[in-house]
Amino acid sequence: QVEEELRAACARQAGQLREMGRRERLLRAELRRAGEQLESFKTQVMQVCSPSAAGTTGKSITEKQVIEKVRQLSDENQQSHEREKCLQEELSSRLMKEKEVSANFEVFKNCLQELQ
């Protein structure tokens, strides 16, 4: 009876080991797919950010390169927004001056008509 119980325990352990092996193979396959997806995503990001740098060398793109490129684009975007804000302020200032000149011109024109 002890021998039977040992055989049943061994069979259970063998089944558990097979199941663990199956799970390990699945996890490895998922990990490999995730790595391929990451590489694909990095390449796509670099192609969008810098078409000449991506995919032409055949080398793998590092996370650091992607992060640096995204950071660079973010900085450029921030600078563009600041420049746009300055240009808006300059435009507003010029419009105010134009209105002031127009008003002065109207006053001058009225004065000139009165003198005539």
Summary of the structure (lengths in Angstrom):
residues: 116
radius of gyration: 36.1
end to end distance: 131.7
largest distance: 131.7
contacts: 239
relative contact order: 0.05
helix: 87%
strand: 0%
